[in-house]
């Protein structure tokens, strides 16, 4: 489905999916960026500069909207309805504590972590992170994320195109290696979040 949207609407699809994912809606924004960049590298049917700008602006606008929604709902609102997007009471408590001391770091790093990317801006708004602290870091992280992802997977798509006939085994090995790396990153991110939750739970009981 995503590949069909990308081949039909290109950068517009990426902009929409990334923006809505950054608001907190569980959509495959990052997958769309990776797929579109590889498609652009392999076929040149999508302009890589336009794709990069679309991903970056989508992330910035979506994250800003997420920050505003989080501030509007507030901590109490997310406590009541956050479970719908995976924000349990324990995670909200952890978010409140972390944003008090490490707000900018969380905003920057969350852009590169699958689960945190979709909820960090909501938490920033709900926990009272000011726009002066939030926006510069959010723009920087979104820009670096868009540029690094688009160029990396654009290059990877080019390599697939170059090697698809004469080096089929090499291409297959590269795809497998990329898949393993992606799974590892997601697994590590979830383990890290779970460890924080467990540590927080133990400290709150003691």
C-alpha positions in Angstrom: 0.0 0.0 0.0 2.7 2.5 1.0 4.8 1.7 -2.1 1.7 2.3 -4.3 1.1 5.7 -2.6 4.8 6.6 -3.0 4.9 5.7 -6.7 1.7 7.6 -7.3 2.1 10.7 -5.1 5.8 10.7 -4.2 6.9 13.3 -1.7 3.4 14.4 -0.8 2.7 10.9 0.7 5.9 11.2 2.8 5.0 14.7 4.0 1.5 13.5 5.1 2.6 10.3 6.8 5.6 11.9 8.6 3.5 14.9 9.8 0.7 12.7 11.2 3.2 10.3 12.8 4.9 13.3 14.5 1.6 14.4 15.9 1.2 11.1 17.7 -0.9 9.1 15.3 0.7 5.6 14.8 1.4 5.8 11.0 4.5 4.5 9.2 6.2 7.8 8.6 9.7 6.6 8.9 8.9 3.5 6.7 7.6 5.9 4.1 10.8 8.0 4.2 13.0 4.9 3.8 10.9 3.4 1.0 10.6 6.7 -0.9 14.4 7.4 -0.6 15.3 3.9 -1.9 12.7 4.2 -4.7 14.2 7.6 -5.6 17.7 6.2 -5.7 16.7 3.1 -7.8 14.4 4.8 -10.3 15.0 8.6 -10.0 11.2 9.1 -10.3 11.3 11.2 -7.1 13.5 14.2 -6.7 15.7 13.6 -3.6 15.9 17.3 -2.7 12.1 17.6 -2.8 11.7 14.4 -0.8 14.2 15.5 1.9 12.5 18.9 2.3 9.0 17.2 2.4 10.2 14.8 5.2 11.8 17.6 7.2 8.9 20.0 7.0 6.4 17.2 7.7 8.4 16.3 10.8 8.6 20.0 12.0 5.0 20.8 11.4 3.7 17.6 12.8 5.9 17.8 15.9 4.8 21.4 16.5 1.2 20.4 16.2 1.9 17.5 18.7 3.5 20.0 21.1 0.5 22.3 20.9 -2.0 19.4 21.3 0.0 18.1 24.3 -0.1 21.6 25.9 -3.8 21.9 25.2 -4.7 18.5 26.6 -2.3 18.9 29.5 -1.0 16.2 31.7 -4.5 15.4 33.1 -5.9 15.0 29.6 -3.1 12.6 28.5 -3.5 10.7 31.7 -7.2 10.1 30.8 -6.8 9.3 27.1 -3.1 8.6 26.6 -3.6 4.8 26.8 -5.1 5.0 23.3 -1.7 5.7 21.8 0.4 3.6 24.3 0.9 6.3 27.0 0.3 4.4 30.2 0.3 6.3 33.6 3.8 4.9 34.3 5.1 6.3 31.0 3.5 9.6 31.6 5.1 9.8 35.0 8.5 8.9 33.5 8.0 11.5 30.8 7.2 14.2 33.4 10.3 13.4 35.3 12.6 13.2 32.3 11.4 16.4 30.6 12.0 18.3 33.8 15.8 17.7 33.5 16.5 16.5 30.0 13.8 18.0 27.8 16.1 19.1 24.9 18.0 15.8 24.8 14.7 13.8 24.7 13.3 15.9 21.8 16.5 15.6 19.8 17.1 11.8 20.4 13.4 10.8 20.1 13.3 11.8 16.4 15.6 8.8 15.8 13.7 6.3 17.9 10.6 4.6 16.6 8.2 4.7 19.6 9.4 7.9 21.2 9.2 9.8 17.9 5.4 9.7 17.9 4.9 10.7 21.5 7.8 13.0 22.5 6.3 16.2 21.2 3.0 15.4 23.0 4.8 14.9 26.2 6.8 18.1 25.7 3.7 20.1 25.5 1.9 18.3 28.3 4.9 18.8 30.6 5.1 22.5 30.0 8.2 22.7 27.8 8.3 26.2 26.5 8.3 27.0 22.7 11.7 28.7 23.1 13.2 25.5 24.5 11.3 23.1 22.2 11.3 24.6 18.8 15.1 25.1 18.0 15.9 21.6 19.1 12.9 20.2 17.3 13.8 21.9 14.0 17.5 20.8 14.3 16.7 17.1 15.0 14.0 17.0 12.3 16.3 18.5 9.7 19.2 16.1 10.6 16.8 13.1 10.6 15.4 14.0 7.2 18.7 14.7 5.6 20.5 11.7 7.0 17.7 9.2 6.3 16.9 10.4 2.8 20.5 10.6 1.6 21.5 7.3 3.2 18.6 5.3 1.7 18.8 7.2 -1.6 22.4 5.9 -1.9 21.3 2.4 -0.8 18.7 2.5 -3.6 21.3 3.5 -6.1 23.5 0.6 -5.1 20.6 -1.9 -5.4 20.0 -0.6 -9.0 23.7 -0.9 -9.9 24.1 -4.4 -8.5 20.8 -6.0 -9.2 22.0 -7.7 -12.4 25.7 -8.5 -11.8 25.8 -8.8 -8.0 22.5 -10.3 -7.0 23.9 -12.1 -4.0 25.6 -8.9 -2.8 22.3 -7.0 -3.1 20.4 -9.6 -1.2 23.0 -9.6 1.5 22.8 -5.8 1.8 19.0 -5.9 2.1 19.2 -8.6 4.8 21.9 -6.7 6.7 19.8 -3.5 6.6 16.7 -5.4 7.8 18.7 -6.9 10.7 20.0 -3.5 11.7 16.5 -2.0 11.6 15.1 -4.8 13.8 18.0 -4.3 16.2 17.5 -0.6 16.6 13.7 -1.0 17.2 14.4 -3.8 19.7 17.1 -1.8 21.5 14.7 1.2 21.7 11.9 -0.8 23.3 14.3 -2.5 25.7 15.6 0.9 26.8 12.1 2.2 27.4 11.2 -0.9 29.3 14.3 -0.7 31.5 13.5 2.9 32.4 9.9 1.9 33.3 11.2 -1.0 35.5 13.7 1.2 37.3 11.1 3.9 37.8 8.7 1.3 39.2 11.3 0.0 41.7 12.4 3.5 42.8 8.7 4.5 43.4 8.1 1.5 45.6 11.2 2.0 47.7 
